[in-house]
Amino acid sequence: MQFTVPEIIGYDGWLHIKIAELIKEQGFLHTLPWTTESILAERYADIQALFHTILIPFTLFGLIPGAKAASVIFSASFFAVFYWFLRSKKIDYPFFWTVLF
């Protein structure tokens, strides 16, 4: 689904991939001067700094392709870990529950 449209699916994708690019270029951000009418305007704290740091390698492919690749890789990784967790706890029908989820 990600690669069927030319833009990033969702409304947060641009923010996250752009902040990752800014961190790559300028280091960690202590202010966010681009948001003047937001709760982030006065006291900015990057509560998703780890996520933005993990996104930095994906900015090397360009912002849109990098964001799309990251979303596919992170989603696939999540479902693989979920399936592995169910199998490790000996839950019946782990593939069924993973697909249902």
C-alpha positions as CSV (number, residue, x, y, z in Angstrom):
1,M,0.0,0.0,0.0
2,Q,2.8,2.4,0.8
3,F,4.3,2.3,-2.6
4,T,1.0,2.7,-4.6
5,V,0.8,6.4,-3.9
6,P,3.5,9.0,-4.5
7,E,3.2,10.7,-1.1
8,I,3.6,9.6,2.5
9,I,0.5,7.9,3.9
10,G,-0.6,9.5,7.2
11,Y,-0.2,12.9,8.7
12,D,2.7,12.3,11.1
13,G,5.2,10.9,8.6
14,W,6.5,14.2,7.3
15,L,7.1,15.5,10.8
16,H,9.1,12.4,11.9
17,I,11.2,12.0,8.8
18,K,11.9,15.8,8.6
19,I,13.0,15.9,12.2
20,A,15.2,12.9,11.6
21,E,16.8,14.8,8.8
22,L,17.3,17.9,10.9
23,I,18.9,15.9,13.7
24,K,21.2,14.4,11.1
25,E,22.2,17.8,9.8
26,Q,22.1,20.0,13.0
27,G,22.2,17.6,16.0
28,F,19.3,17.3,18.5
29,L,16.8,20.1,18.5
30,H,16.1,22.1,21.6
31,T,13.6,24.4,20.0
32,L,11.1,24.0,17.2
33,P,10.8,27.5,15.7
34,W,8.6,26.3,12.8
35,T,5.6,25.7,15.0
36,T,4.2,29.0,16.2
37,E,0.6,28.0,16.9
38,S,1.2,24.7,18.7
39,I,1.8,23.4,22.2
40,L,5.3,22.7,21.0
41,A,6.0,26.4,20.4
42,E,6.9,27.4,24.0
43,R,8.5,24.3,25.5
44,Y,9.7,21.8,22.9
45,A,10.8,18.4,24.1
46,D,11.5,15.6,21.6
47,I,9.7,12.8,23.4
48,Q,10.3,10.6,20.3
49,A,14.0,11.2,20.1
50,L,14.9,7.5,19.9
51,F,12.4,7.0,17.0
52,H,13.8,10.0,15.2
53,T,17.4,8.7,15.7
54,I,16.4,5.3,14.3
55,L,14.9,7.1,11.2
56,I,18.2,8.9,10.4
57,P,19.6,6.1,8.1
58,F,16.3,6.2,6.1
59,T,16.9,9.9,5.3
60,L,19.8,8.8,3.0
61,F,17.3,7.5,0.4
62,G,15.4,10.8,0.3
63,L,12.6,11.8,2.6
64,I,9.6,10.2,0.9
65,P,11.2,6.8,-0.1
66,G,13.0,6.7,3.3
67,A,9.8,7.2,5.2
68,K,8.0,4.6,3.1
69,A,10.8,2.0,3.5
70,A,10.9,2.7,7.3
71,S,7.2,2.2,7.7
72,V,7.3,-1.1,5.9
73,I,10.4,-2.4,7.7
74,F,9.1,-1.3,11.1
75,S,5.7,-2.8,10.6
76,A,7.1,-6.1,9.3
77,S,9.5,-6.2,12.3
78,F,6.7,-5.6,14.7
79,F,4.6,-8.5,13.3
80,A,7.6,-10.8,13.2
81,V,8.4,-10.0,16.9
82,F,4.7,-10.5,17.8
83,Y,4.7,-13.9,16.1
84,W,7.9,-14.9,17.8
85,F,6.6,-13.8,21.2
86,L,3.4,-15.9,20.8
87,R,5.5,-18.9,19.7
88,S,7.9,-18.5,22.7
89,K,4.9,-18.4,25.1
90,K,3.5,-21.5,23.4
91,I,0.2,-19.8,22.5
92,D,-2.0,-22.0,20.2
93,Y,-2.2,-20.9,16.6
94,P,0.3,-18.0,16.7
95,F,0.1,-17.4,13.0
96,F,-3.7,-17.0,13.1
97,W,-3.4,-14.5,16.0
98,T,-0.7,-12.5,14.2
99,V,-2.8,-12.3,11.0
100,L,-5.9,-11.4,13.0
101,F,-4.0,-8.7,14.8
